[in-house]
Each structure stands twice: as structure tokens, then as C-alpha cells.
């Protein structure tokens, strides 16, 4: 998929132990985004953070958390992100969802490899 120009960045902030229908939430969201044909998704694991309950989650040895922050980022056109948003809202029961305008400079797959 070639994608350039105006787009949207969907971010989901949650914990690594959050689940949806028995599966880790971040995995479920990424797999659903792929199933829907969105341009791309990335999961980032945080070293420290807090959310709506103000509880600190950290990787520090003396306060080792078992539920570190997770950010799922999904980029695509405004139309595709808006169409995907109702599914995301259904999946995320504990977390923060944001959308930002962005300008996509380049999104192209690697060219196919030729076997010698």
C-alpha cells in the first residue's frame, strides 16, 4: 500500500495486561487493524507511566510493575481511522484513545525480491 499526504494517527494508551475477549488488548487491536486493511500499527512498551487512577507503573527493580504502559499507534487515512474507531472504542474498556492529524511523507512496502 502506498500512502502519502494527509492522514490520522490513532493512539491507544493502556496496560500490557489489558484484555479483550481473552486476548491481550494490544494484540487484538493490531490483528483487527490488519484484518481491516489499515496501513500499519506499532505497539510500544513504556518504562514508566500512570493513567486515570494515578497509579505509577514502572520497570524500576524495587517497584517492578506487572502491568507496564502500552501504546498502540495506528496510521492511515482519516476515512479509514474514523471507520475503525467504533471497533476500537468497543475493545478498549480501560485506557485512553486519541487521534491526531498528521502528514504522511512516505509509506511504501519494500519492492519484491528477485531470486538469483
C-alpha distances in whole Angstrom, upper triangle without the diagonal:
4,6,10,13,15,14,16,17,18,21,23,26,28,30,29,32,30,30,28,30,31,28,27,25,23,22,22,20,17,17,17,14,12,14,13,9,9,7,10,14,16,20,23,26,29,32,34,34,36,35,37,40,40,40,39,37,37,37,40,43,45,43,41,38,37,34,32,30,26,24,20,18,14,12,10,12,15,15,13,15,19,18,18,21,23,22,22,26,27,26,27,31,32,30,28,25,24,21,21,20,18,16,13,14,11,7,6,7,10,11,13,17,20,23,26
4,7,10,13,12,15,16,19,21,24,27,30,32,31,34,32,32,31,32,34,31,30,28,25,24,25,22,19,20,20,17,15,18,16,12,11,9,11,15,18,21,24,27,30,33,35,35,36,35,37,40,41,41,40,38,38,38,41,44,46,44,42,40,38,36,34,31,28,24,21,18,15,12,11,11,15,16,14,16,19,19,19,22,25,24,24,27,29,28,29,33,33,31,29,26,24,21,20,18,16,14,10,11,8,6,5,7,11,12,14,18,21,24,27
4,7,9,9,12,13,16,19,22,25,27,30,30,32,31,31,30,32,33,30,29,26,24,24,24,21,19,20,20,16,15,18,16,13,11,8,10,14,16,20,22,26,28,31,33,32,34,33,35,38,38,39,38,36,36,36,40,42,45,42,40,38,37,34,32,29,26,22,20,16,13,10,8,8,12,13,12,13,16,17,17,19,23,23,22,25,27,26,27,31,31,28,26,23,21,18,17,15,12,10,7,8,6,5,7,10,13,15,18,21,24,27,30
4,7,8,11,13,16,19,23,26,29,31,31,34,33,33,32,34,36,33,31,29,26,26,26,23,21,23,22,19,19,21,19,16,14,11,13,16,18,22,23,27,29,32,33,32,34,33,35,38,38,39,38,36,37,37,40,43,45,43,41,39,39,36,33,30,27,23,21,17,15,11,9,9,12,14,14,15,17,19,19,21,24,25,24,26,29,28,29,32,32,29,27,24,21,18,16,13,10,8,5,6,5,6,9,12,15,17,20,23,26,30,32
4,6,10,13,16,19,23,25,29,32,32,35,33,34,33,35,37,34,32,30,27,28,28,24,23,25,24,20,21,23,20,18,15,13,15,18,20,23,24,28,29,32,33,32,34,32,34,37,37,39,38,37,37,38,41,44,46,44,42,40,39,36,34,30,27,24,22,18,16,12,10,9,11,13,14,15,17,19,19,20,24,25,24,26,29,29,28,32,32,29,26,23,20,16,14,11,8,5,5,6,8,10,13,16,19,21,24,27,30,33,36
4,7,10,13,17,20,23,26,30,30,33,31,32,31,33,35,32,31,28,25,27,26,23,22,24,23,19,20,22,20,18,15,13,15,17,19,22,23,27,28,31,32,30,31,30,31,35,35,36,36,35,35,36,39,43,45,42,40,38,38,34,32,29,26,22,20,16,14,11,9,7,8,11,12,12,14,16,17,18,21,22,21,23,26,26,26,29,29,26,23,20,17,13,11,7,6,5,6,9,11,12,15,18,22,24,27,30,33,36,39
4,7,10,13,17,20,23,26,27,30,28,28,27,30,31,29,27,24,22,23,23,19,18,20,19,15,17,19,16,15,12,10,12,14,16,19,20,24,25,28,29,27,28,27,28,32,32,33,33,32,32,34,37,40,42,39,37,35,34,31,29,25,22,19,16,13,10,7,6,4,5,9,9,9,11,13,14,14,18,19,18,20,23,23,22,26,26,23,20,17,14,10,9,6,5,6,6,10,11,11,15,17,21,23,26,29,32,35,38
4,6,10,13,16,19,23,24,26,24,25,24,27,29,26,24,21,19,21,20,16,16,19,17,14,16,18,16,15,11,11,11,12,14,17,18,21,22,26,26,24,25,23,24,28,28,30,29,28,29,31,34,37,39,36,34,32,31,28,26,22,19,16,14,10,8,6,6,6,5,9,9,7,9,12,12,11,15,16,15,16,19,19,19,22,22,19,16,13,10,7,6,5,5,8,9,13,14,13,17,19,22,25,28,30,34,37,40
4,6,10,13,16,19,20,23,21,22,22,25,26,24,21,18,16,18,18,14,14,17,16,13,15,18,16,15,11,11,10,10,11,13,14,18,18,22,22,21,22,20,22,25,25,26,26,25,26,27,30,33,35,32,31,28,28,24,22,18,16,12,10,7,6,5,7,9,9,12,11,8,11,13,12,11,15,16,13,15,18,18,17,20,20,16,14,11,8,5,5,6,7,10,10,13,14,13,17,19,22,25,27,30,34,36,39
4,7,10,13,17,18,20,18,19,18,21,23,20,18,15,13,15,15,11,12,15,14,11,14,16,14,15,11,12,11,9,11,12,13,16,17,21,21,19,20,18,19,22,23,24,24,23,24,26,29,32,33,30,29,26,25,22,20,16,14,10,8,6,5,6,8,10,10,12,11,7,9,12,10,8,12,12,10,11,15,14,13,16,16,13,11,7,6,5,7,9,10,13,13,17,17,16,19,21,24,27,29,31,35,37,41
4,6,10,13,15,17,15,17,17,20,22,19,16,13,11,14,14,11,12,15,15,12,15,18,17,17,14,14,12,10,10,10,10,13,14,17,17,15,16,14,16,19,20,20,20,19,20,22,25,28,30,27,25,22,22,18,16,13,10,7,6,5,7,9,12,14,13,16,14,11,13,15,12,11,14,14,10,12,15,13,11,14,14,10,8,6,5,6,8,12,12,16,16,19,19,18,21,22,25,28,30,33,36,38,42
4,6,10,12,14,12,13,14,17,18,16,13,10,9,12,12,9,11,14,14,13,16,18,17,18,15,16,14,11,11,9,10,12,13,16,16,14,14,12,14,16,17,18,18,17,18,20,24,26,28,24,23,20,19,15,14,10,8,5,5,7,9,12,15,17,16,18,16,12,14,16,13,11,13,12,9,10,12,11,8,11,10,7,6,5,7,9,12,15,16,19,19,22,23,21,24,24,27,31,32,34,38,40,43
4,7,10,12,10,13,14,18,19,17,13,11,9,13,14,12,13,17,17,16,19,21,21,22,19,19,17,14,12,10,10,10,10,13,12,10,10,9,11,13,14,14,14,13,15,17,20,23,24,21,19,16,16,12,11,7,6,5,7,9,12,15,18,20,20,22,20,16,18,19,16,14,16,15,12,12,14,12,9,11,9,5,5,6,8,12,14,17,18,22,22,25,25,24,27,27,29,33,35,36,40,42,45
4,7,9,7,10,12,16,16,14,11,8,8,12,13,12,13,16,17,17,19,21,21,23,20,21,19,15,14,11,11,10,10,13,12,10,10,8,10,12,13,13,13,11,14,16,19,21,22,19,17,14,13,9,9,6,5,6,8,12,14,18,21,23,23,24,22,19,20,21,18,16,17,16,12,12,14,11,8,9,7,5,7,9,12,15,17,21,22,25,25,28,28,26,29,29,31,35,36,38,41,43,46
4,5,5,9,12,16,15,13,10,9,9,12,13,13,15,17,18,19,21,23,23,25,23,24,21,17,15,11,11,9,9,11,11,10,10,9,12,12,13,11,11,9,11,13,16,18,19,16,14,10,9,6,6,5,5,8,10,14,17,20,24,26,26,27,25,22,23,24,21,19,20,18,15,16,16,13,11,11,8,8,10,13,15,19,21,24,25,28,28,30,30,28,31,30,32,36,37,38,42,43,46
4,6,8,12,15,13,11,7,8,7,10,12,12,13,16,17,18,20,21,23,24,22,23,20,16,14,10,10,8,9,11,12,12,13,13,15,16,16,14,14,11,12,13,16,18,19,16,14,10,8,5,6,6,6,9,11,14,17,21,24,27,27,28,25,23,25,25,21,20,21,19,16,17,18,14,12,13,11,11,13,15,18,20,23,26,26,29,28,30,30,28,30,29,30,34,35,36,39,40,43
4,6,10,13,11,9,6,8,9,11,12,13,15,17,18,19,21,22,24,26,24,25,22,19,17,13,14,12,13,15,15,14,14,14,16,16,17,15,15,12,14,15,18,19,20,17,14,11,8,6,8,9,9,12,13,17,20,23,26,29,29,30,27,24,26,26,22,21,22,19,17,17,17,14,12,12,11,12,15,17,20,23,25,29,29,32,31,34,33,31,32,32,33,37,37,38,42,42,45
4,7,10,10,9,6,5,8,10,10,11,14,15,16,17,20,20,22,24,22,24,21,18,17,13,14,13,14,16,16,15,14,13,14,15,17,15,16,14,16,17,21,22,23,20,17,14,11,8,10,10,9,12,12,16,18,22,24,27,27,27,25,22,23,23,19,18,18,16,13,14,13,10,8,9,8,9,12,14,17,20,23,27,28,31,30,33,32,30,32,31,33,36,37,38,42,43,46
4,7,6,5,4,4,8,9,8,10,13,13,14,16,18,18,20,22,21,23,21,18,17,15,16,15,17,20,20,19,18,17,18,18,20,19,20,17,20,21,24,25,26,23,20,17,14,12,14,13,12,14,14,17,18,22,24,27,27,27,24,22,23,22,18,18,17,14,13,13,12,9,9,9,9,11,14,16,19,22,25,28,29,32,31,34,33,30,32,31,33,36,36,38,41,42,45
4,5,5,6,5,9,9,7,9,12,12,12,14,16,16,17,20,20,22,20,18,18,16,18,18,20,23,23,22,21,19,19,20,23,22,23,21,23,24,28,29,30,27,24,21,18,15,17,16,14,16,14,17,18,21,23,25,25,25,22,20,21,19,16,16,15,12,11,11,9,6,8,9,10,12,15,15,19,21,24,27,28,31,30,33,32,29,31,30,33,35,35,37,41,42,45
4,6,8,8,12,11,9,11,14,13,12,16,17,16,18,21,21,24,22,20,21,19,21,21,23,26,26,25,24,22,23,23,26,25,26,24,26,27,30,31,32,29,27,23,20,18,20,20,18,19,18,21,21,24,25,27,27,26,23,22,23,21,18,18,16,13,13,14,11,9,11,12,14,16,19,19,22,24,28,30,31,34,33,36,35,32,33,32,34,37,36,38,41,42,46
4,7,9,12,11,9,13,15,14,14,18,19,18,20,23,23,25,23,21,21,18,21,20,22,25,25,24,24,22,23,23,26,24,25,23,25,25,28,29,30,27,24,21,18,16,19,19,17,19,18,21,22,25,27,30,30,29,26,24,25,24,21,21,20,16,16,17,14,11,13,13,15,17,20,21,24,26,29,32,33,35,34,37,36,32,33,32,34,37,36,38,41,41,45
4,6,9,7,6,10,11,11,12,15,16,16,18,20,20,22,20,17,17,15,17,17,20,22,23,23,23,21,23,23,25,24,24,21,23,23,27,27,29,26,23,20,17,15,17,17,15,16,15,18,19,22,24,27,27,27,24,22,24,22,19,19,19,15,14,16,14,11,12,14,15,16,19,19,22,24,27,30,30,32,31,34,32,29,30,29,30,33,33,34,38,38,42
4,6,5,6,9,10,11,12,14,16,16,18,20,20,21,18,15,15,12,14,13,16,18,19,19,19,18,20,21,22,21,21,18,19,20,23,24,26,23,20,17,14,12,13,13,11,13,12,16,17,20,23,26,26,26,23,21,23,22,18,18,19,15,14,15,14,11,11,13,13,13,16,17,20,22,25,27,28,30,29,31,30,27,29,27,29,32,32,34,37,38,41
4,5,5,6,9,10,10,12,14,15,16,18,17,19,17,13,13,11,13,13,15,18,19,18,18,16,18,19,21,20,20,17,19,20,24,25,27,24,21,18,15,12,13,12,10,11,10,13,14,18,20,23,23,23,20,18,19,19,15,15,15,12,10,12,11,7,8,10,10,10,13,13,16,18,21,24,25,27,26,29,28,26,27,26,29,32,32,34,37,38,42
4,5,5,6,9,10,11,12,14,15,17,15,17,14,10,9,7,10,10,13,16,17,17,17,16,18,20,21,20,20,17,18,19,23,25,26,24,21,18,15,13,12,11,8,8,7,10,11,15,18,21,21,22,19,16,19,19,15,15,16,13,11,13,13,10,9,12,12,11,13,13,15,17,19,22,22,25,23,26,25,22,24,23,25,29,29,31,34,36,39
4,5,5,6,8,10,11,12,14,15,15,16,13,10,10,9,12,13,16,19,20,20,21,20,22,23,25,23,23,20,21,21,25,26,28,26,23,20,17,15,15,14,11,11,9,12,13,16,18,22,22,23,19,18,20,19,16,16,17,14,12,15,15,11,12,15,15,15,16,16,18,19,22,24,24,26,24,27,25,22,23,22,24,27,27,29,32,33,36
4,6,5,6,9,10,10,12,14,14,16,14,12,12,11,15,16,19,22,23,22,22,21,22,24,25,25,25,22,24,24,28,29,31,28,25,22,19,17,17,16,13,13,11,13,13,16,18,21,21,21,18,16,18,17,13,14,14,11,10,13,12,8,10,13,14,15,16,15,18,19,22,24,24,27,25,28,26,23,24,23,26,28,29,30,34,35,38
4,6,5,6,9,10,10,12,11,13,11,9,10,10,13,15,17,21,22,21,21,19,21,23,24,24,24,22,23,24,28,30,32,29,26,23,20,18,17,15,12,11,8,10,9,13,14,17,18,18,14,13,15,14,10,11,12,9,7,10,11,8,9,13,14,13,14,12,14,15,18,20,21,23,22,25,23,21,22,22,24,27,28,30,33,35,38
4,5,5,6,9,10,11,10,11,9,6,8,8,12,14,17,21,22,22,23,21,23,25,26,26,25,23,24,24,28,30,32,29,26,24,21,19,18,16,12,11,8,9,8,11,13,16,18,18,14,13,16,15,12,13,15,12,10,14,14,11,13,16,17,16,16,14,16,16,18,20,20,22,20,22,21,18,19,18,21,24,24,26,30,31,35
4,5,5,6,9,10,10,12,11,9,11,11,15,17,20,24,25,25,26,24,26,28,29,29,28,26,27,27,31,32,34,32,29,26,23,21,21,19,16,15,12,13,11,14,15,18,19,19,15,15,17,16,12,14,16,12,12,15,15,12,14,18,19,18,19,17,19,19,21,23,23,24,22,25,23,19,20,19,21,24,24,26,29,30,34
4,5,5,6,9,9,12,11,10,13,13,17,19,22,26,27,26,26,24,25,28,29,29,29,27,28,29,33,34,36,33,31,27,25,22,22,20,17,16,12,13,11,14,14,16,17,16,13,12,14,12,9,11,12,9,9,13,12,10,13,16,18,18,18,16,18,17,20,22,22,24,22,25,23,20,21,20,23,25,25,28,31,33,36
4,5,5,6,6,8,8,7,11,12,16,18,21,25,26,25,26,24,25,28,29,29,29,27,28,29,32,34,37,34,31,28,26,23,22,20,16,14,11,10,8,10,10,13,14,14,10,9,12,11,8,10,12,10,9,13,14,12,14,17,19,18,17,15,16,15,17,18,18,20,18,21,19,16,17,17,20,23,23,26,29,31,35
4,5,5,6,8,7,8,11,13,17,20,23,26,28,27,28,27,29,31,32,32,32,29,30,30,34,36,38,35,32,30,27,25,24,22,18,17,13,13,10,11,11,14,16,16,12,12,15,14,11,14,16,13,13,17,17,15,17,21,22,21,21,18,19,18,20,21,20,21,19,21,19,15,16,15,18,20,20,23,26,28,31
4,5,8,11,11,12,15,16,20,23,26,29,31,30,31,29,30,32,34,34,34,31,32,32,36,38,40,38,35,32,29,27,26,25,21,19,16,16,13,14,14,16,18,16,12,13,16,13,11,14,15,12,13,17,16,15,18,21,23,22,22,20,21,20,22,23,23,24,22,24,22,18,19,17,20,22,22,25,28,29,33
4,6,9,11,12,15,17,21,24,26,30,31,30,30,29,30,32,34,34,34,32,33,34,37,40,42,39,36,33,31,28,27,25,22,19,16,15,12,13,11,13,14,12,9,10,12,10,8,11,13,10,12,15,15,15,17,21,23,22,21,18,19,18,20,20,20,22,20,22,21,17,18,18,21,23,23,26,29,31,35
4,6,8,11,14,17,21,24,27,30,32,31,32,30,31,34,35,35,35,33,34,34,38,40,42,40,37,34,32,29,28,26,22,20,16,15,11,11,10,11,14,12,9,11,13,11,10,14,16,14,14,18,19,18,20,23,25,24,23,20,20,18,20,20,19,20,17,20,17,14,14,14,17,19,20,23,26,28,32
4,6,8,12,15,18,21,24,28,29,28,29,27,29,32,33,33,33,30,31,32,35,38,40,37,35,32,30,27,26,23,20,17,13,11,8,7,6,9,11,11,7,8,11,10,9,12,14,13,13,16,18,17,18,22,23,21,20,17,17,15,16,16,15,16,14,17,15,12,13,13,17,19,20,23,27,29,33
4,7,11,14,17,21,23,27,28,28,29,28,30,33,33,34,33,31,31,31,35,37,40,37,35,32,31,28,26,24,20,17,14,11,8,6,5,8,12,12,9,10,13,13,12,15,18,16,16,19,21,20,21,24,25,23,21,18,17,15,16,15,14,14,11,13,11,8,10,10,14,16,18,21,24,27,30
4,7,11,13,17,20,23,25,25,26,25,27,30,31,31,30,27,28,28,31,34,36,34,31,29,27,25,23,20,17,14,11,8,6,6,7,11,14,15,11,11,15,15,13,15,18,16,15,18,20,18,19,23,23,21,19,17,16,15,15,16,14,15,12,14,12,9,11,11,14,17,18,21,25,27,30
4,7,10,14,16,20,21,21,23,22,24,27,27,27,26,24,24,24,28,30,33,30,27,25,24,21,19,17,13,10,7,5,4,7,9,13,15,16,13,12,15,16,13,14,17,15,13,16,18,16,16,20,20,17,17,14,14,14,15,16,15,16,14,16,15,12,14,14,17,20,21,23,27,29,32
4,7,10,13,16,18,18,20,20,23,25,25,25,23,21,21,21,24,27,29,27,24,22,21,18,16,14,10,8,6,5,7,9,12,16,18,19,17,15,18,19,16,16,19,17,15,18,20,17,16,20,19,17,16,15,15,15,16,17,16,18,16,17,16,14,16,16,18,21,23,24,28,30,33
4,7,10,13,15,15,17,17,20,22,22,21,20,17,17,17,21,23,26,23,21,18,17,15,12,10,7,6,4,6,9,12,15,19,20,22,19,17,20,20,17,17,20,18,15,17,19,16,15,18,17,14,15,14,15,16,17,19,18,20,19,21,20,18,20,19,21,25,26,27,31,32,35
4,6,10,12,13,15,16,19,21,20,19,17,15,14,14,18,20,23,20,18,16,16,13,10,8,6,5,6,8,11,14,18,21,22,24,22,19,22,23,20,20,22,20,17,19,21,18,16,19,17,15,15,15,15,17,17,20,19,21,20,21,21,19,21,21,23,27,28,29,33,34,37
4,7,9,10,13,14,18,19,18,17,15,11,11,11,14,17,19,17,14,12,12,10,7,6,5,7,9,11,15,18,21,25,25,27,25,22,25,26,23,22,24,22,19,21,22,19,17,19,16,14,15,16,17,19,20,23,22,25,24,25,25,23,25,25,26,30,31,32,35,36,39
4,6,7,10,12,16,17,15,14,12,9,8,9,12,15,17,15,13,11,12,10,6,5,6,8,11,13,17,19,23,26,27,29,27,24,26,28,24,23,25,24,20,22,23,21,18,19,17,14,15,16,17,19,20,23,23,25,25,26,26,25,27,27,29,33,34,35,39,40,42
4,7,11,14,17,18,16,14,11,8,6,5,8,11,14,12,10,10,11,10,7,7,9,11,15,17,20,23,27,30,30,33,31,27,30,31,28,27,29,28,24,25,27,24,21,22,19,17,17,19,20,23,23,26,26,28,28,29,29,28,30,30,31,35,37,37,41,42,44
4,7,11,14,14,12,11,7,5,4,7,8,12,13,11,10,9,12,10,7,7,10,12,16,18,21,24,28,31,30,33,31,28,30,31,28,27,29,28,24,24,26,23,20,21,17,15,16,18,19,22,23,26,26,29,29,30,31,30,33,33,34,38,39,40,44,45,48
4,7,11,11,9,8,6,5,7,10,12,15,16,12,12,10,13,10,8,6,9,11,15,17,20,23,27,29,29,31,29,26,27,29,26,24,26,25,22,22,24,21,18,18,15,12,13,16,17,20,21,24,25,28,28,30,31,30,33,33,35,39,40,42,45,46,49
4,7,7,5,5,5,6,9,12,14,17,17,13,14,11,13,11,9,8,11,12,16,18,22,24,28,30,29,31,30,26,27,29,26,24,25,25,21,20,22,20,17,16,12,11,11,15,16,20,21,25,26,29,30,32,33,32,35,36,37,41,43,44,48,49,52
4,6,5,7,8,9,12,16,18,20,20,17,17,14,15,12,11,9,11,12,15,17,20,23,26,28,27,29,27,24,24,26,24,21,22,22,18,17,19,18,14,13,10,8,8,12,14,18,19,23,25,28,29,32,33,32,35,35,37,41,43,44,48,50,53
4,6,8,10,12,16,19,21,24,23,19,20,17,17,14,14,12,14,15,17,20,22,25,27,29,27,29,28,24,24,26,24,21,21,22,19,17,18,18,14,12,9,8,9,12,14,18,20,24,26,30,31,34,35,34,37,38,40,44,45,47,51,52,56
4,5,9,11,15,18,20,22,21,17,18,15,16,13,14,13,16,17,20,22,25,28,31,33,31,33,31,28,28,30,27,24,24,24,21,19,21,20,16,14,10,10,12,16,18,22,24,28,30,33,34,37,38,37,40,40,43,46,48,49,53,54,57
4,6,9,12,16,17,20,19,15,16,14,16,14,13,12,16,17,20,22,26,28,31,33,32,34,33,29,29,31,29,26,27,27,23,22,23,22,18,17,13,12,13,17,19,22,24,28,29,33,34,36,37,37,40,40,42,46,48,49,53,54,57
4,6,10,13,14,17,15,12,13,10,12,11,11,11,15,17,20,23,26,29,32,34,33,35,34,30,31,33,30,27,28,27,24,23,24,22,19,17,13,13,15,18,21,24,26,30,31,34,35,37,38,37,40,40,42,46,47,48,52,53,56
4,6,10,11,13,13,9,10,8,11,10,9,10,13,16,19,22,25,28,32,34,33,36,34,30,31,33,30,28,29,28,25,24,26,23,20,19,15,14,16,19,21,24,26,29,30,33,34,36,37,36,38,39,40,44,45,46,50,51,54
4,7,9,12,12,8,8,5,8,7,6,7,11,14,17,20,23,27,30,33,32,34,32,29,31,32,29,27,28,27,23,23,25,22,19,18,15,14,16,19,21,24,25,29,29,32,32,34,35,34,36,36,37,41,42,43,47,48,50
4,6,9,9,7,6,5,9,8,6,8,12,15,18,21,24,27,31,34,34,36,34,31,32,34,31,29,31,29,26,26,27,25,22,22,18,17,18,21,23,26,27,30,30,33,32,34,34,33,36,35,37,40,42,42,46,47,49
4,6,9,7,5,6,9,10,7,10,13,16,19,21,25,28,32,35,35,37,35,32,34,36,32,31,33,31,27,28,29,26,24,24,21,19,21,23,25,27,28,32,31,34,33,34,34,33,35,35,35,39,40,40,44,44,47
4,6,5,5,8,11,13,11,13,16,19,22,25,29,31,35,38,38,41,39,35,37,39,36,34,36,34,31,31,33,30,27,27,24,22,24,26,28,30,31,34,34,36,36,37,37,36,38,38,39,42,43,44,47,47,50
4,6,5,9,11,14,13,16,19,22,25,28,31,34,38,41,41,44,41,38,40,42,38,37,38,37,33,34,35,32,29,29,26,25,27,29,31,34,35,38,37,40,39,40,40,39,41,40,40,44,45,45,48,48,50
4,6,9,12,15,14,17,21,24,27,30,33,36,40,43,43,45,43,40,42,43,40,38,39,38,34,35,35,32,30,29,26,25,27,30,32,35,36,39,39,42,41,43,43,42,44,43,44,47,48,48,52,52,54
4,6,10,11,11,14,18,21,24,27,31,34,37,40,40,42,40,37,38,40,36,35,36,34,31,31,32,29,26,26,22,22,24,27,29,32,33,36,37,39,39,41,41,40,42,41,42,46,47,47,51,51,54
4,7,9,9,12,15,19,22,25,28,32,35,38,38,40,38,35,37,38,34,33,34,32,29,29,30,27,24,24,21,21,23,26,28,31,32,35,35,38,37,39,39,37,39,39,39,43,44,44,48,48,50
4,5,6,10,13,16,19,22,26,29,33,36,36,37,35,32,34,35,31,29,31,29,26,26,26,23,21,20,17,17,19,22,25,28,29,33,33,36,35,37,37,36,38,37,38,42,43,43,47,47,50
4,6,10,12,16,18,22,25,28,32,35,35,36,34,31,32,33,29,28,29,27,24,24,24,21,19,19,16,16,19,22,24,27,29,33,33,36,35,37,37,35,36,36,37,40,41,41,45,45,48
4,7,9,13,15,19,22,25,28,31,31,33,30,27,29,30,26,25,25,23,20,21,21,18,16,15,13,13,15,18,21,24,26,29,30,33,32,34,34,32,34,34,35,39,39,40,44,44,47
4,7,10,13,16,20,23,26,30,30,31,29,26,28,29,25,24,25,24,20,21,22,19,16,17,14,13,15,17,19,22,24,27,27,30,29,31,31,30,32,31,33,36,37,38,42,43,45
4,7,10,13,17,20,23,26,26,28,26,23,24,26,22,21,23,21,18,18,20,17,14,15,12,10,11,14,15,18,20,23,24,26,26,28,28,27,29,29,31,35,36,37,41,42,45
4,7,10,13,17,20,23,23,25,23,19,22,23,19,18,20,18,15,16,18,15,12,14,12,10,11,12,14,16,18,21,21,24,23,26,25,24,26,26,28,31,33,34,38,39,42
4,6,10,13,17,20,20,22,19,16,19,20,17,16,18,17,13,15,17,14,12,15,13,10,9,10,11,13,14,17,17,20,20,22,22,21,23,23,26,29,31,32,36,38,41
4,7,10,13,17,17,19,16,13,16,17,14,13,16,14,11,13,15,13,11,15,14,11,11,9,10,12,13,16,16,19,18,20,20,18,20,21,23,27,28,30,34,35,38
4,7,10,13,14,16,14,11,14,16,13,13,16,15,12,14,17,15,14,17,16,14,12,10,10,10,11,13,13,15,14,17,16,15,18,18,21,24,26,28,32,34,37
4,7,10,11,13,10,8,12,13,10,11,14,13,11,14,16,15,14,18,18,16,14,11,11,9,11,12,12,14,12,15,15,13,15,16,19,22,24,27,30,33,36
4,7,9,11,9,8,11,13,11,12,16,15,14,16,19,18,18,21,21,19,17,13,12,10,10,10,9,10,9,12,12,10,13,15,18,21,23,26,29,32,35
4,7,8,6,6,10,11,10,12,15,15,14,17,20,19,19,23,24,21,19,16,14,11,11,10,10,10,9,12,12,10,12,14,18,20,22,26,29,32,35
4,5,5,6,9,10,11,12,16,16,16,18,21,21,21,25,26,23,21,17,15,12,11,10,9,10,9,13,13,12,14,17,20,22,24,28,31,34,37
4,6,5,6,9,10,10,14,15,15,16,19,20,20,23,24,22,19,15,13,10,10,8,10,11,12,15,16,15,18,20,24,26,28,32,35,38,41
4,6,5,6,9,10,12,14,15,16,18,19,20,23,25,23,21,17,15,12,13,12,13,14,14,18,18,17,19,21,25,27,28,32,35,38,41
4,5,5,6,9,11,12,12,15,17,17,18,22,23,21,19,16,15,12,14,13,14,15,14,18,17,15,17,19,22,24,26,29,32,35,39
4,5,5,6,10,10,10,12,14,15,15,19,20,18,16,12,11,9,10,11,12,14,14,18,18,16,18,20,24,26,28,31,34,37,40
4,5,5,8,10,10,11,14,15,16,18,20,18,16,12,12,9,12,12,14,16,17,20,21,19,22,23,27,29,31,34,38,40,44
4,6,7,8,10,11,13,14,16,19,21,20,18,15,14,13,15,15,17,19,19,22,22,20,22,23,27,29,30,34,37,39,43
4,6,6,7,9,10,11,13,16,18,17,16,12,13,12,14,16,17,19,19,22,22,19,21,22,26,28,29,32,35,38,41
4,5,5,6,9,10,10,13,15,14,13,9,10,9,13,15,17,19,19,23,23,21,24,25,28,31,32,35,38,41,44
4,5,5,6,9,10,12,15,15,14,11,13,13,16,18,20,23,23,27,27,25,27,28,31,34,35,38,41,43,47
4,5,5,6,9,12,14,14,14,12,14,14,18,20,22,24,24,27,27,24,26,26,30,32,33,35,39,41,44
4,5,5,6,9,12,11,11,8,11,12,15,18,20,22,22,26,25,23,25,25,29,31,32,35,38,40,44
4,5,5,8,10,10,10,8,11,12,16,19,21,24,24,28,28,26,28,29,32,35,36,39,42,44,48
4,6,7,11,12,12,11,14,16,20,22,24,27,27,31,31,28,30,30,34,36,37,40,43,44,48
4,6,9,10,12,11,14,16,20,22,24,27,27,30,29,27,29,29,32,34,35,37,41,42,46
4,6,6,8,8,12,14,18,21,23,26,26,29,29,27,29,30,32,35,36,39,42,44,47
4,6,9,10,14,17,21,24,26,29,30,33,33,31,33,33,36,39,40,42,46,47,51
4,7,10,13,17,20,24,26,29,29,32,33,31,33,34,36,39,41,42,46,47,51
4,7,10,14,17,20,22,26,26,29,30,28,31,31,34,37,39,41,44,46,49
4,7,10,13,17,19,23,23,27,27,26,29,30,33,36,38,40,44,45,49
4,7,10,14,16,20,20,24,25,23,26,27,30,34,35,38,41,43,47
4,7,10,13,16,18,21,22,21,25,26,29,33,35,37,41,43,46
4,7,10,13,14,18,19,19,22,24,27,30,33,35,39,41,45
4,6,10,12,15,17,17,21,23,26,29,32,35,38,41,44
4,7,10,13,15,16,20,22,26,28,31,34,37,40,43
4,6,9,12,13,17,20,23,25,28,31,34,37,40
4,6,9,11,15,18,21,23,26,29,32,35,38
4,6,7,11,14,17,19,23,25,29,32,34
4,7,10,14,16,18,21,24,27,30,32
4,6,10,12,14,18,20,23,26,29
4,7,10,12,15,18,21,24,27
4,7,9,12,15,18,21,24
4,6,9,12,15,18,21
4,6,8,12,15,18
4,6,9,13,15
4,7,10,13
4,6,9
4,6
4
